[in-house]
Amino acid sequence: MGKQSEPLTESYFYILMCLYAGDNHGYGIMQMTEKFSDGRVKIGSGTMYGATSNMLKKGWIAECSNVQGSERRRMYSLTDIGRHVFLEEYERISELAESARIIINQAKE
């Protein structure tokens, strides 16, 4: 698979990250995102709906069959393509942070 043409938005990255941890529904993803970001990132329901709709079309996520207790919630899972996109973005961000660390440390000298 080729490189992503452009970086993911923060919301997309968090959604994929939450699904990397396991299947979840939109509200659960919104809660996990807020928790992981210490409240800095809050994904609204409109953003969640638009993002999941787009990711379903791209094949990054899939709807899973409802699990017990979630009959009214749409559950999502990460596809192999979505896993690849997430890990590729993780690598890009890691390289970016490492480059910044090097520059910051050089500037201190």
N, CA, C and O atoms as a GROMACS GRO file, in nm:
protein
  436
    1MET      N    1   0.084  -0.119   0.000
    1MET     CA    2   0.000   0.000   0.000
    1MET      C    3   0.087   0.124   0.000
    1MET      O    4   0.192   0.127   0.064
    2GLY      N    5   0.044   0.224  -0.070
    2GLY     CA    6   0.121   0.347  -0.080
    2GLY      C    7   0.100   0.439   0.038
    2GLY      O    8   0.016   0.416   0.125
    3LYS      N    9   0.179   0.542   0.039
    3LYS     CA   10   0.170   0.642   0.145
    3LYS      C   11   0.040   0.720   0.134
    3LYS      O   12  -0.018   0.735   0.027
    4GLN      N   13  -0.005   0.768   0.250
    4GLN     CA   14  -0.121   0.857   0.252
    4GLN      C   15  -0.084   0.985   0.178
    4GLN      O   16   0.030   1.030   0.186
    5SER      N   17  -0.178   1.042   0.107
    5SER     CA   18  -0.148   1.164   0.031
    5SER      C   19  -0.134   1.284   0.123
    5SER      O   20  -0.060   1.378   0.092
    6GLU      N   21  -0.203   1.284   0.236
    6GLU     CA   22  -0.191   1.395   0.331
    6GLU      C   23  -0.216   1.344   0.472
    6GLU      O   24  -0.278   1.239   0.490
    7PRO      N   25  -0.168   1.418   0.571
    7PRO     CA   26  -0.185   1.374   0.710
    7PRO      C   27  -0.333   1.366   0.748
    7PRO      O   28  -0.418   1.434   0.691
    8LEU      N   29  -0.360   1.281   0.845
    8LEU     CA   30  -0.496   1.270   0.898
    8LEU      C   31  -0.527   1.389   0.987
    8LEU      O   32  -0.437   1.448   1.048
    9THR      N   33  -0.653   1.424   0.994
    9THR     CA   34  -0.692   1.524   1.094
    9THR      C   35  -0.681   1.460   1.232
    9THR      O   36  -0.676   1.337   1.245
   10GLU      N   37  -0.676   1.543   1.332
   10GLU     CA   38  -0.665   1.492   1.468
   10GLU      C   39  -0.786   1.404   1.503
   10GLU      O   40  -0.770   1.300   1.567
   11SER      N   41  -0.904   1.445   1.462
   11SER     CA   42  -1.024   1.364   1.489
   11SER      C   43  -1.015   1.228   1.424
   11SER      O   44  -1.045   1.126   1.487
   12TYR      N   45  -0.975   1.224   1.298
   12TYR     CA   46  -0.962   1.095   1.229
   12TYR      C   47  -0.859   1.007   1.299
   12TYR      O   48  -0.882   0.888   1.318
   13PHE      N   49  -0.747   1.066   1.337
   13PHE     CA   50  -0.643   0.989   1.404
   13PHE      C   51  -0.696   0.929   1.534
   13PHE      O   52  -0.674   0.811   1.561
   14TYR      N   53  -0.765   1.009   1.614
   14TYR     CA   54  -0.819   0.958   1.740
   14TYR      C   55  -0.923   0.850   1.717
   14TYR      O   56  -0.927   0.752   1.792
   15ILE      N   57  -1.008   0.865   1.617
   15ILE     CA   58  -1.109   0.763   1.589
   15ILE      C   59  -1.040   0.632   1.553
   15ILE      O   60  -1.077   0.526   1.605
   16LEU      N   61  -0.942   0.637   1.464
   16LEU     CA   62  -0.870   0.516   1.427
   16LEU      C   63  -0.795   0.457   1.546
   16LEU      O   64  -0.790   0.335   1.563
   17MET      N   65  -0.738   0.544   1.629
   17MET     CA   66  -0.666   0.497   1.747
   17MET      C   67  -0.760   0.424   1.842
   17MET      O   68  -0.726   0.318   1.895
   18CYS      N   69  -0.876   0.480   1.865
   18CYS     CA   70  -0.973   0.416   1.954
   18CYS      C   71  -1.017   0.281   1.899
   18CYS      O   72  -1.032   0.186   1.975
   19LEU      N   73  -1.036   0.272   1.768
   19LEU     CA   74  -1.076   0.145   1.709
   19LEU      C   75  -0.961   0.046   1.702
   19LEU      O   76  -0.983  -0.074   1.698
   20TYR      N   77  -0.839   0.096   1.702
   20TYR     CA   78  -0.722   0.007   1.709
   20TYR      C   79  -0.725  -0.069   1.842
   20TYR      O   80  -0.682  -0.184   1.851
   21ALA      N   81  -0.777  -0.002   1.946
   21ALA     CA   82  -0.789  -0.064   2.078
   21ALA      C   83  -0.900  -0.168   2.082
   21ALA      O   84  -0.900  -0.255   2.170
   22GLY      N   85  -0.996  -0.161   1.990
   22GLY     CA   86  -1.104  -0.259   1.984
   22GLY      C   87  -1.231  -0.199   1.928
   22GLY      O   88  -1.244  -0.077   1.917
   23ASP      N   89  -1.324  -0.284   1.893
   23ASP     CA   90  -1.452  -0.239   1.837
   23ASP      C   91  -1.520  -0.144   1.935
   23ASP      O   92  -1.508  -0.159   2.056
   24ASN      N   93  -1.592  -0.047   1.880
   24ASN     CA   94  -1.658   0.051   1.966
   24ASN      C   95  -1.769   0.119   1.887
   24ASN      O   96  -1.777   0.108   1.764
   25HIS      N   97  -1.854   0.190   1.958
   25HIS     CA   98  -1.959   0.269   1.897
   25HIS      C   99  -1.918   0.416   1.904
   25HIS      O  100  -1.824   0.451   1.975
   26GLY      N  101  -1.988   0.500   1.829
   26GLY     CA  102  -1.952   0.641   1.819
   26GLY      C  103  -1.937   0.711   1.952
   26GLY      O  104  -1.839   0.781   1.976
   27TYR      N  105  -2.035   0.693   2.039
   27TYR     CA  106  -2.028   0.760   2.169
   27TYR      C  107  -1.909   0.711   2.251
   27TYR      O  108  -1.844   0.790   2.319
   28GLY      N  109  -1.881   0.582   2.244
   28GLY     CA  110  -1.765   0.527   2.314
   28GLY      C  111  -1.635   0.586   2.261
   28GLY      O  112  -1.544   0.614   2.338
   29ILE      N  113  -1.627   0.603   2.130
   29ILE     CA  114  -1.508   0.663   2.069
   29ILE      C  115  -1.493   0.807   2.115
   29ILE      O  116  -1.383   0.852   2.146
   30MET      N  117  -1.605   0.879   2.121
   30MET     CA  118  -1.601   1.019   2.166
   30MET      C  119  -1.550   1.026   2.311
   30MET      O  120  -1.471   1.114   2.344
   31GLN      N  121  -1.595   0.935   2.395
   31GLN     CA  122  -1.552   0.933   2.535
   31GLN      C  123  -1.404   0.896   2.547
   31GLN      O  124  -1.330   0.959   2.623
   32MET      N  125  -1.362   0.795   2.471
   32MET     CA  126  -1.220   0.753   2.475
   32MET      C  127  -1.129   0.865   2.428
   32MET      O  128  -1.023   0.889   2.486
   33THR      N  129  -1.170   0.934   2.322
   33THR     CA  130  -1.090   1.044   2.270
   33THR      C  131  -1.070   1.152   2.375
   33THR      O  132  -0.959   1.201   2.395
   34GLU      N  133  -1.177   1.189   2.441
   34GLU     CA  134  -1.168   1.291   2.545
   34GLU      C  135  -1.077   1.244   2.658
   34GLU      O  136  -0.998   1.322   2.712
   35LYS      N  137  -1.088   1.118   2.694
   35LYS     CA  138  -1.002   1.062   2.800
   35LYS      C  139  -0.855   1.059   2.758
   35LYS      O  140  -0.768   1.105   2.833
   36PHE      N  141  -0.826   1.004   2.638
   36PHE     CA  142  -0.688   0.994   2.590
   36PHE      C  143  -0.621   1.130   2.576
   36PHE      O  144  -0.501   1.143   2.597
   37SER      N  145  -0.700   1.232   2.542
   37SER     CA  146  -0.644   1.366   2.519
   37SER      C  147  -0.653   1.454   2.643
   37SER      O  148  -0.629   1.575   2.635
   38ASP      N  149  -0.688   1.396   2.757
   38ASP     CA  150  -0.707   1.473   2.881
   38ASP      C  151  -0.804   1.589   2.861
   38ASP      O  152  -0.784   1.697   2.916
   39GLY      N  153  -0.908   1.566   2.781
   39GLY     CA  154  -1.011   1.667   2.760
   39GLY      C  155  -0.980   1.771   2.655
   39GLY      O  156  -1.063   1.857   2.626
   40ARG      N  157  -0.862   1.765   2.595
   40ARG     CA  158  -0.822   1.863   2.494
   40ARG      C  159  -0.898   1.845   2.364
   40ARG      O  160  -0.931   1.943   2.298
   41VAL      N  161  -0.926   1.720   2.327
   41VAL     CA  162  -0.995   1.692   2.201
   41VAL      C  163  -1.133   1.636   2.233
   41VAL      O  164  -1.148   1.536   2.303
   42LYS      N  165  -1.233   1.704   2.180
   42LYS     CA  166  -1.372   1.660   2.196
   42LYS      C  167  -1.432   1.648   2.057
   42LYS      O  168  -1.444   1.746   1.984
   43ILE      N  169  -1.469   1.526   2.023
   43ILE     CA  170  -1.530   1.502   1.892
   43ILE      C  171  -1.680   1.513   1.908
   43ILE      O  172  -1.741   1.438   1.985
   44GLY      N  173  -1.741   1.606   1.837
   44GLY     CA  174  -1.885   1.623   1.842
   44GLY      C  175  -1.956   1.517   1.759
   44GLY      O  176  -1.894   1.449   1.677
   45SER      N  177  -2.085   1.504   1.780
   45SER     CA  178  -2.160   1.400   1.710
   45SER      C  179  -2.162   1.424   1.558
   45SER      O  180  -2.159   1.328   1.481
   46GLY      N  181  -2.167   1.549   1.516
   46GLY     CA  182  -2.163   1.578   1.372
   46GLY      C  183  -2.032   1.538   1.309
   46GLY      O  184  -2.030   1.480   1.201
   47THR      N  185  -1.923   1.569   1.377
   47THR     CA  186  -1.790   1.529   1.329
   47THR      C  187  -1.778   1.378   1.326
   47THR      O  188  -1.725   1.320   1.231
   48MET      N  189  -1.828   1.314   1.432
   48MET     CA  190  -1.822   1.167   1.440
   48MET      C  191  -1.900   1.104   1.325
   48MET      O  192  -1.851   1.011   1.260
   49TYR      N  193  -2.020   1.153   1.301
   49TYR     CA  194  -2.103   1.098   1.194
   49TYR      C  195  -2.035   1.115   1.058
   49TYR      O  196  -2.027   1.020   0.980
   50GLY      N  197  -1.985   1.236   1.030
   50GLY     CA  198  -1.919   1.262   0.903
   50GLY      C  199  -1.792   1.179   0.885
   50GLY      O  200  -1.768   1.125   0.778
   51ALA      N  201  -1.713   1.170   0.991
   51ALA     CA  202  -1.587   1.095   0.984
   51ALA      C  203  -1.612   0.946   0.965
   51ALA      O  204  -1.548   0.883   0.881
   52THR      N  205  -1.705   0.890   1.042
   52THR     CA  206  -1.730   0.746   1.029
   52THR      C  207  -1.791   0.715   0.891
   52THR      O  208  -1.759   0.612   0.832
   53SER      N  209  -1.875   0.802   0.843
   53SER     CA  210  -1.933   0.783   0.710
   53SER      C  211  -1.823   0.781   0.604
   53SER      O  212  -1.823   0.695   0.516
   54ASN      N  213  -1.732   0.876   0.612
   54ASN     CA  214  -1.622   0.885   0.516
   54ASN      C  215  -1.528   0.765   0.529
   54ASN      O  216  -1.484   0.709   0.429
   55MET      N  217  -1.498   0.725   0.653
   55MET     CA  218  -1.407   0.612   0.674
   55MET      C  219  -1.470   0.481   0.628
   55MET      O  220  -1.400   0.393   0.579
   56LEU      N  221  -1.602   0.467   0.642
   56LEU     CA  222  -1.670   0.350   0.589
   56LEU      C  223  -1.656   0.344   0.437
   56LEU      O  224  -1.629   0.238   0.381
   57LYS      N  225  -1.673   0.459   0.370
   57LYS     CA  226  -1.660   0.465   0.224
   57LYS      C  227  -1.518   0.431   0.179
   57LYS      O  228  -1.499   0.366   0.076
   58LYS      N  229  -1.418   0.474   0.256
   58LYS     CA  230  -1.278   0.448   0.221
   58LYS      C  231  -1.236   0.306   0.256
   58LYS      O  232  -1.130   0.260   0.212
   59GLY      N  233  -1.319   0.237   0.334
   59GLY     CA  234  -1.285   0.100   0.373
   59GLY      C  235  -1.192   0.092   0.492
   59GLY      O  236  -1.135  -0.014   0.519
   60TRP      N  237  -1.176   0.202   0.565
   60TRP     CA  238  -1.088   0.204   0.682
   60TRP      C  239  -1.153   0.140   0.804
   60TRP      O  240  -1.086   0.081   0.889
   61ILE      N  241  -1.286   0.151   0.811
   61ILE     CA  242  -1.360   0.091   0.920
   61ILE      C  243  -1.478   0.014   0.861
   61ILE      O  244  -1.514   0.033   0.744
   62ALA      N  245  -1.536  -0.071   0.942
   62ALA     CA  246  -1.654  -0.147   0.900
   62ALA      C  247  -1.754  -0.149   1.014
   62ALA      O  248  -1.716  -0.141   1.131
   63GLU      N  249  -1.879  -0.159   0.979
   63GLU     CA  250  -1.981  -0.177   1.083
   63GLU      C  251  -1.977  -0.323   1.126
   63GLU      O  252  -1.971  -0.412   1.042
   64CYS      N  253  -1.982  -0.346   1.255
   64CYS     CA  254  -1.986  -0.484   1.304
   64CYS      C  255  -2.128  -0.516   1.346
   64CYS      O  256  -2.211  -0.427   1.366
   65SER      N  257  -2.152  -0.643   1.358
   65SER     CA  258  -2.284  -0.682   1.406
   65SER      C  259  -2.296  -0.638   1.552
   65SER      O  260  -2.199  -0.636   1.627
   66ASN      N  261  -2.417  -0.602   1.588
   66ASN     CA  262  -2.440  -0.553   1.724
   66ASN      C  263  -2.404  -0.659   1.827
   66ASN      O  264  -2.430  -0.778   1.809
   67VAL      N  265  -2.343  -0.613   1.932
   67VAL     CA  266  -2.311  -0.701   2.044
   67VAL      C  267  -2.416  -0.681   2.152
   67VAL      O  268  -2.492  -0.584   2.149
   68GLN      N  269  -2.420  -0.772   2.244
   68GLN     CA  270  -2.522  -0.765   2.349
   68GLN      C  271  -2.518  -0.630   2.420
   68GLN      O  272  -2.411  -0.582   2.459
   69GLY      N  273  -2.634  -0.569   2.435
   69GLY     CA  274  -2.645  -0.442   2.505
   69GLY      C  275  -2.624  -0.320   2.419
   69GLY      O  276  -2.634  -0.208   2.468
   70SER      N  277  -2.596  -0.338   2.291
   70SER     CA  278  -2.572  -0.222   2.205
   70SER      C  279  -2.664  -0.223   2.082
   70SER      O  280  -2.625  -0.176   1.975
   71GLU      N  281  -2.783  -0.276   2.097
   71GLU     CA  282  -2.874  -0.291   1.983
   71GLU      C  283  -2.902  -0.159   1.912
   71GLU      O  284  -2.924  -0.158   1.791
   72ARG      N  285  -2.901  -0.049   1.985
   72ARG     CA  286  -2.935   0.081   1.925
   72ARG      C  287  -2.812   0.157   1.878
   72ARG      O  288  -2.825   0.265   1.821
   73ARG      N  289  -2.695   0.105   1.902
   73ARG     CA  290  -2.572   0.176   1.865
   73ARG      C  291  -2.503   0.106   1.749
   73ARG      O  292  -2.497  -0.017   1.743
   74ARG      N  293  -2.451   0.186   1.658
   74ARG     CA  294  -2.374   0.131   1.547
   74ARG      C  295  -2.233   0.103   1.597
   74ARG      O  296  -2.164   0.194   1.644
   75MET      N  297  -2.192  -0.019   1.586
   75MET     CA  298  -2.058  -0.058   1.629
   75MET      C  299  -1.964  -0.058   1.509
   75MET      O  300  -2.003  -0.096   1.398
   76TYR      N  301  -1.841  -0.014   1.533
   76TYR     CA  302  -1.742  -0.007   1.426
   76TYR      C  303  -1.618  -0.087   1.463
   76TYR      O  304  -1.583  -0.102   1.580
   77SER      N  305  -1.552  -0.139   1.360
   77SER     CA  306  -1.425  -0.207   1.379
   77SER      C  307  -1.327  -0.154   1.275
   77SER      O  308  -1.367  -0.103   1.171
   78LEU      N  309  -1.201  -0.168   1.306
   78LEU     CA  310  -1.094  -0.124   1.217
   78LEU      C  311  -1.068  -0.234   1.115
   78LEU      O  312  -1.056  -0.351   1.151
   79THR      N  313  -1.059  -0.198   0.988
   79THR     CA  314  -1.025  -0.295   0.883
   79THR      C  315  -0.873  -0.302   0.872
   79THR      O  316  -0.801  -0.224   0.934
   80ASP      N  317  -0.825  -0.396   0.792
   80ASP     CA  318  -0.680  -0.405   0.768
   80ASP      C  319  -0.627  -0.276   0.705
   80ASP      O  320  -0.519  -0.230   0.739
   81ILE      N  321  -0.705  -0.220   0.613
   81ILE     CA  322  -0.664  -0.093   0.550
   81ILE      C  323  -0.658   0.017   0.654
   81ILE      O  324  -0.562   0.094   0.658
   82GLY      N  325  -0.760   0.026   0.739
   82GLY     CA  326  -0.763   0.126   0.845
   82GLY      C  327  -0.647   0.111   0.942
   82GLY      O  328  -0.589   0.209   0.988
   83ARG      N  329  -0.614  -0.014   0.974
   83ARG     CA  330  -0.500  -0.040   1.063
   83ARG      C  331  -0.371   0.011   0.998
   83ARG      O  332  -0.288   0.073   1.064
   84HIS      N  333  -0.357  -0.014   0.868
   84HIS     CA  334  -0.239   0.032   0.794
   84HIS      C  335  -0.232   0.186   0.794
   84HIS      O  336  -0.126   0.244   0.817
   85VAL      N  337  -0.346   0.250   0.768
   85VAL     CA  338  -0.352   0.397   0.765
   85VAL      C  339  -0.314   0.453   0.902
   85VAL      O  340  -0.236   0.548   0.911
   86PHE      N  341  -0.368   0.394   1.008
   86PHE     CA  342  -0.338   0.441   1.144
   86PHE      C  343  -0.190   0.425   1.175
   86PHE      O  344  -0.127   0.519   1.223
   87LEU      N  345  -0.134   0.308   1.148
   87LEU     CA  346   0.008   0.285   1.181
   87LEU      C  347   0.100   0.372   1.096
   87LEU      O  348   0.204   0.417   1.144
   88GLU      N  349   0.063   0.396   0.971
   88GLU     CA  350   0.141   0.484   0.885
   88GLU      C  351   0.142   0.627   0.941
   88GLU      O  352   0.246   0.694   0.942
   89GLU      N  353   0.026   0.672   0.987
   89GLU     CA  354   0.017   0.806   1.045
   89GLU      C  355   0.093   0.813   1.177
   89GLU      O  356   0.158   0.914   1.206
   90TYR      N  357   0.085   0.708   1.256
   90TYR     CA  358   0.161   0.701   1.380
   90TYR      C  359   0.311   0.715   1.353
   90TYR      O  360   0.381   0.788   1.422
   91GLU      N  361   0.359   0.645   1.251
   91GLU     CA  362   0.501   0.655   1.213
   91GLU      C  363   0.537   0.796   1.169
   91GLU      O  364   0.642   0.848   1.205
   92ARG      N  365   0.448   0.859   1.090
   92ARG     CA  366   0.474   0.996   1.043
   92ARG      C  367   0.483   1.092   1.161
   92ARG      O  368   0.573   1.176   1.166
   93ILE      N  369   0.391   1.080   1.255
   93ILE     CA  370   0.391   1.168   1.372
   93ILE      C  371   0.514   1.141   1.459
   93ILE      O  372   0.575   1.234   1.512
   94SER      N  373   0.551   1.015   1.473
   94SER     CA  374   0.670   0.979   1.552
   94SER      C  375   0.796   1.040   1.492
   94SER      O  376   0.881   1.093   1.564
   95GLU      N  377   0.809   1.031   1.360
   95GLU     CA  378   0.925   1.090   1.292
   95GLU      C  379   0.927   1.241   1.310
   95GLU      O  380   1.032   1.301   1.333
   96LEU      N  381   0.811   1.302   1.300
   96LEU     CA  382   0.799   1.447   1.320
   96LEU      C  383   0.844   1.486   1.461
   96LEU      O  384   0.920   1.581   1.478
   97ALA      N  385   0.795   1.413   1.561
   97ALA     CA  386   0.831   1.441   1.700
   97ALA      C  387   0.980   1.419   1.724
   97ALA      O  388   1.043   1.496   1.797
   98GLU      N  389   1.036   1.316   1.664
   98GLU     CA  390   1.180   1.288   1.681
   98GLU      C  391   1.263   1.399   1.618
   98GLU      O  392   1.363   1.442   1.676
   99SER      N  393   1.224   1.446   1.501
   99SER     CA  394   1.295   1.557   1.437
   99SER      C  395   1.290   1.682   1.525
   99SER      O  396   1.390   1.752   1.540
  100ALA      N  397   1.174   1.709   1.581
  100ALA     CA  398   1.159   1.825   1.670
  100ALA      C  399   1.246   1.810   1.793
  100ALA      O  400   1.308   1.906   1.838
  101ARG      N  401   1.252   1.688   1.849
  101ARG     CA  402   1.335   1.663   1.967
  101ARG      C  403   1.482   1.692   1.937
  101ARG      O  404   1.552   1.753   2.018
  102ILE      N  405   1.527   1.648   1.822
  102ILE     CA  406   1.668   1.670   1.782
  102ILE      C  407   1.695   1.820   1.771
  102ILE      O  408   1.795   1.869   1.824
  103ILE      N  409   1.608   1.892   1.704
  103ILE     CA  410   1.627   2.037   1.687
  103ILE      C  411   1.626   2.108   1.823
  103ILE      O  412   1.709   2.196   1.848
  104ILE      N  413   1.531   2.071   1.908
  104ILE     CA  414   1.521   2.134   2.041
  104ILE      C  415   1.649   2.109   2.121
  104ILE      O  416   1.702   2.200   2.185
  105ASN      N  417   1.698   1.985   2.117
  105ASN     CA  418   1.820   1.952   2.192
  105ASN      C  419   1.942   2.023   2.134
  105ASN      O  420   2.031   2.065   2.209
  106GLN      N  421   1.948   2.038   2.002
  106GLN     CA  422   2.060   2.110   1.940
  106GLN      C  423   2.056   2.257   1.976
  106GLN      O  424   2.160   2.320   1.995
  107ALA      N  425   1.936   2.313   1.985
  107ALA     CA  426   1.922   2.454   2.019
  107ALA      C  427   1.964   2.482   2.163
  107ALA      O  428   2.004   2.594   2.194
  108LYS      N  429   1.956   2.382   2.250
  108LYS     CA  430   1.995   2.398   2.391
  108LYS      C  431   2.145   2.403   2.407
  108LYS      O  432   2.196   2.458   2.505
  109GLU      N  433   2.218   2.345   2.311
  109GLU     CA  434   2.365   2.335   2.323
  109GLU      C  435   2.434   2.468   2.301
  109GLU      O  436   2.557   2.476   2.307
   0.00000   0.00000   0.00000
